[in-house]
Amino acid sequence: MSGATVMRIVCRRFVIAALAVIAPGIAAAADLPVAPAAPPPTAPVIYTPPVPDWTVTIGGEFRVIPAWPGAPLPPLGYTGVPLFSIRKAGTPPQFFGARDSFGFSIVDLGMFRIGPAVKLVWERDSTSYAQLNGLPHVNYAIQAGGFVEFWPVPWLRLRTEVRQGFWGENGLTGDAFLDAVVPLGQFRWSAGPRVTLQSAAAINPYFGFTAAEAAAANMTFGQPPLPLTGYSANGGLYSYGAGTKLEYFLDPQWEVHGLFEYERLTGSAADSPLVTLRGSPNQYTFGIGATYSFNMQPLW
């Protein structure tokens, strides 16, 4: 046998031996469990908007008011009043009386509410009405102070305010309002008495005048049977009266209302010659208005 033949036999046997060793491994590999496929990427969580924290109410009123403090009826004055409030979402609409000053609660204990109170007092333009010609002009006044509200039962509110005047008058004003607030389906009706006290510095700019100012007013008005004389007003009880308001809630967002207030001047204000000779102690206010409420999301 030649060497080449021997070499071929050896190679053939080596290949057969190698296959005998490798084949079981290949078969075993074929029997291995298949690795599970990677899970598909999960979808992002659906966005849920934050629950609103506050309900904001905005609106306005148109009012017919006395042309000046102590004016007769007529003439009439007209004004617009903005309305604004914030309450916790889900709570019922707050009650706002016709003579309440602008303010908000910084302490709210349910039955008790305490907060700032600010009111704008309109100017008295003495050139606009013959009864005032010759008397001094009284600028706008800002009254700033605070309020306290007490709800002894859910349908009865007692509110008091104390405010200090600036610019047009510089005196103290104190108000007390008592209102029965009665829900009637989609309506809410309220009514009650009012009383106001003022210091001399708050009353005198509107009801007092010097003898020279009275003489100038007498010449301008031209009615000798109604001559004014110098007068200095004192502080004390300024007025008492009553008011009522009827609100209608069209839906959770919209509300419309009408109001009426009667105020009877008394004390030093009612005794002023400007009231007894050229005005009236009976003061009336009529108003209509509407508000819109919406929820406000948290800022963070």
C-alpha positions in Angstrom: 0.0 0.0 0.0 1.4 3.3 -1.0 2.0 6.2 1.4 -0.6 8.4 -0.4 -3.3 5.8 0.1 -2.5 5.5 3.8 -2.7 9.3 4.1 -6.2 9.4 2.6 -7.4 6.7 4.9 -6.1 8.5 8.0 -7.8 11.8 6.9 -11.1 10.0 6.3 -11.0 8.5 9.7 -10.2 11.9 11.3 -13.2 13.6 9.6 -15.5 10.7 10.7 -14.3 10.9 14.3 -14.7 14.7 14.3 -18.3 14.5 13.0 -19.1 11.9 15.7 -18.0 14.4 18.4 -19.6 17.5 16.9 -23.0 16.1 15.8 -24.4 15.4 19.3 -23.5 19.0 20.2 -25.4 20.3 17.2 -28.4 18.2 18.1 -28.3 19.4 21.7 -28.1 23.0 20.5 -31.2 22.5 18.4 -33.1 21.3 21.5 -32.2 24.5 23.6 -35.3 26.7 24.5 -35.7 29.8 22.4 -35.1 33.0 24.3 -38.3 35.1 24.7 -38.6 38.1 22.5 -38.2 41.5 24.1 -41.5 43.0 25.2 -42.8 45.9 23.0 -42.3 49.4 24.4 -45.1 50.4 26.7 -47.4 53.3 25.6 -47.0 56.6 27.6 -49.5 57.1 30.5 -52.4 59.3 29.4 -52.1 62.9 30.6 -54.6 63.8 33.4 -55.1 67.5 34.0 -54.7 68.7 37.5 -57.8 69.2 39.6 -58.8 72.9 39.7 -58.0 74.6 43.0 -60.1 77.8 42.6 -63.2 79.1 41.1 -62.8 82.7 39.8 -65.9 85.0 39.4 -65.8 88.2 37.4 -68.6 90.5 36.4 -70.0 94.0 36.7 -73.0 96.1 37.7 -74.7 99.2 36.4 -76.1 101.3 39.1 -78.4 104.4 39.4 -77.3 106.3 42.5 -77.9 109.7 44.1 -76.2 112.4 42.1 -74.3 113.4 45.2 -74.6 112.6 49.0 -77.9 114.2 50.1 -79.2 114.8 46.6 -82.9 114.7 45.8 -84.5 112.3 43.3 -84.1 113.5 40.6 -81.3 114.3 39.5 -79.7 110.9 39.2 -76.2 109.7 39.1 -74.9 106.6 37.2 -71.9 104.4 37.8 -70.4 101.0 37.0 -69.1 98.6 39.7 -66.7 95.8 38.9 -67.2 92.4 40.6 -64.5 89.9 41.4 -64.1 87.0 43.8 -62.2 83.8 44.3 -63.4 80.7 46.2 -62.3 77.1 46.6 -63.4 74.9 43.7 -66.6 72.9 44.5 -67.9 75.4 47.1 -71.1 77.3 46.5 -71.0 80.9 45.2 -70.2 83.5 47.8 -72.8 86.1 48.8 -71.8 89.7 48.0 -74.1 92.4 49.3 -74.8 95.6 47.4 -73.0 97.8 49.9 -70.1 95.4 50.6 -66.7 96.9 50.0 -64.2 95.1 47.7 -62.3 92.5 49.7 -61.3 88.9 50.1 -60.9 86.5 53.1 -57.5 86.1 54.6 -59.0 84.2 57.5 -61.9 81.8 56.7 -63.1 79.6 59.6 -66.5 78.8 58.1 -68.7 80.8 60.3 -66.2 83.6 60.5 -64.4 85.4 57.7 -61.9 88.3 58.1 -60.2 90.3 55.4 -59.3 93.7 53.9 -62.0 96.1 52.6 -61.6 98.9 50.1 -64.2 101.3 48.7 -64.1 104.1 46.1 -66.2 107.2 46.9 -67.1 109.1 43.8 -66.2 112.8 43.5 -68.7 115.6 43.9 -68.4 117.9 41.0 -70.0 121.2 42.1 -70.2 122.5 38.6 -72.5 119.8 37.3 -75.6 120.7 39.3 -77.1 124.1 40.1 -77.7 123.2 43.7 -74.0 122.8 44.2 -72.6 125.7 42.2 -70.3 127.8 44.4 -69.7 125.0 46.9 -66.2 123.4 47.0 -65.4 120.5 44.7 -64.8 117.2 46.6 -62.3 114.8 45.0 -62.5 111.0 44.8 -61.8 109.3 48.1 -60.4 105.9 48.8 -61.6 104.2 52.0 -59.4 101.3 53.2 -59.8 99.1 56.2 -61.1 95.6 57.0 -64.3 93.5 57.4 -65.5 90.8 59.7 -68.4 88.4 58.7 -70.3 86.1 61.0 -72.7 83.4 59.8 -74.6 82.2 62.9 -76.7 80.0 60.7 -76.2 79.1 57.0 -78.9 81.6 55.8 -78.0 84.7 58.0 -75.0 86.9 57.6 -73.7 89.8 59.8 -71.0 91.9 58.3 -69.2 94.9 59.8 -66.6 97.1 58.1 -64.3 99.9 59.4 -62.5 102.0 56.8 -60.2 105.1 56.8 -60.7 107.7 54.1 -58.0 109.3 52.0 -57.9 112.3 49.6 -61.5 113.5 49.2 -62.3 112.9 52.9 -60.0 111.8 55.7 -62.4 110.4 58.3 -63.5 107.0 59.7 -66.5 105.1 58.4 -68.2 102.1 60.1 -70.9 99.9 58.4 -73.0 97.1 59.8 -75.1 94.9 57.4 -77.5 92.1 58.4 -78.8 89.9 55.5 -81.0 86.9 55.4 -79.7 84.9 52.4 -82.3 82.4 51.2 -81.7 79.9 48.2 -84.9 79.3 46.2 -84.1 76.8 43.5 -82.1 78.6 40.9 -82.8 81.9 42.7 -81.1 83.4 45.8 -82.9 86.2 47.6 -81.4 88.4 50.3 -82.6 91.3 52.4 -81.8 93.1 55.6 -81.1 96.3 57.5 -78.0 98.6 57.3 -76.5 101.2 59.5 -73.5 103.6 59.0 -71.5 105.7 61.4 -69.0 108.4 60.3 -66.6 110.8 61.9 -66.8 114.5 61.3 -63.9 114.4 58.9 -65.8 112.0 56.7 -69.1 113.9 56.8 -68.1 117.5 56.7 -66.6 117.7 53.1 -70.0 116.7 51.7 -72.4 118.5 54.1 -70.4 121.4 55.6 -69.3 124.8 54.1 -68.2 128.1 55.3 -70.3 131.3 55.3 -68.3 132.6 52.2 -69.0 129.3 50.3 -72.7 129.5 51.3 -72.9 133.1 50.0 -71.3 132.1 46.7 -73.7 129.2 46.4 -76.7 131.5 47.1 -75.7 133.9 44.3 -75.2 131.0 41.8 -78.4 129.1 42.6 -80.5 132.2 42.4 -83.3 131.1 44.8 -83.6 133.6 47.7 -86.2 131.4 49.5 -83.5 128.7 49.9 -80.4 130.6 51.2 -77.6 128.5 52.6 -75.7 129.5 55.7 -72.4 128.4 57.0 -72.6 124.9 58.5 -70.2 122.5 60.2 -71.2 118.8 60.3 -70.4 116.6 63.3 -69.7 112.9 63.5 -72.0 110.2 64.7 -74.8 108.1 63.1 -74.8 108.9 59.4 -77.6 106.8 58.0 -79.8 103.7 58.5 -81.8 101.8 55.9 -82.4 98.5 54.2 -81.6 96.7 51.0 -82.6 93.6 48.9 -81.0 91.6 46.1 -82.4 88.8 43.8 -79.9 86.6 42.0 -80.7 84.0 39.3 -78.2 81.3 38.4 -78.6 80.4 34.8 -76.0 77.6 35.1 -72.9 76.9 37.1 -71.1 79.7 35.2 -73.6 82.5 34.6 -75.5 84.6 37.1 -77.7 87.7 36.8 -79.1 89.9 39.5 -81.0 93.0 40.5 -80.8 95.1 43.7 -82.4 97.9 45.5 -81.0 99.9 48.5 -82.7 102.6 50.6 -80.6 104.9 52.9 -82.1 107.5 55.2 -79.6 110.2 56.2 -79.8 111.2 59.9 -77.9 113.2 62.5 -75.6 116.0 61.3 -75.8 115.0 57.7 -79.6 115.2 57.5 -79.5 118.6 59.3 -77.3 120.2 56.8 -79.0 123.1 54.9 -77.8 121.4 51.7 -80.1 118.5 52.5 -83.0 120.4 54.2 -83.2 123.2 51.5 -81.8 121.7 48.3 -81.7 117.9 48.7 -83.3 115.0 50.5 -82.5 112.7 53.4 -83.9 109.8 51.3 -81.3 108.1 49.2 -82.0 105.3 46.6 -79.8 103.0 44.7 -80.9 100.6 41.9 -78.7 98.2 40.1 -78.5 95.3 37.7 -75.5 93.0 37.0 -74.1 89.7 35.8 -71.1 87.5 36.7 -69.3 84.6 35.0 -67.4 81.9 36.9 -64.6 79.6 35.7 -62.1 77.2 37.3 -58.5 78.0 37.6 -55.9 75.2 37.5 -53.0 75.1 39.9 -50.0 77.2 38.8 -47.6 74.3 39.6 
